Amino acid sequence: MLMHSDTARPEDGNAWGPYLEGLRASGRFDGGSSLGPGRTVRAQGDPGDSADHIVGYLFVQAEDIDAARAFLPGNPVYEAGGTVEFRELVED
């Protein structure tokens, strides 16, 4: 789950503790973090833009993206009208 910085209203920072406790209790939480500023680099030429609108991530175990949506309720970014992006981790 990738949290974007486009909330419609300020998110409730105090809601993260209870939300993360719920994720931990589910047994499906594998960690996460806020993200600070980044930088892109490339061996040759100009690098692409940094995805500065992505401000945090959470790893959850789910059968698929539709099942992962069950973790949206209570997510402070989602509840503040912001975007939560789901990506599957591909095992190479």
JOJO-V766784 format. One record per run of one state. SS is the DSSP state (A for helix, B for strand, O for the rest). FROM is the first residue (numbers start at 1). TO is the last residue. Records with the same first field share a line. If there is no record, write none. Layout:
BEGIN
SS: FROM-TO ; FROM-TO
END
This chain:
BEGIN
O: 1-1 ; 5-14 ; 27-28 ; 35-53 ; 61-64 ; 72-75 ; 80-83 ; 86-92
B: 2-4 ; 29-34 ; 54-60 ; 84-85
A: 15-26 ; 65-71 ; 76-79
END
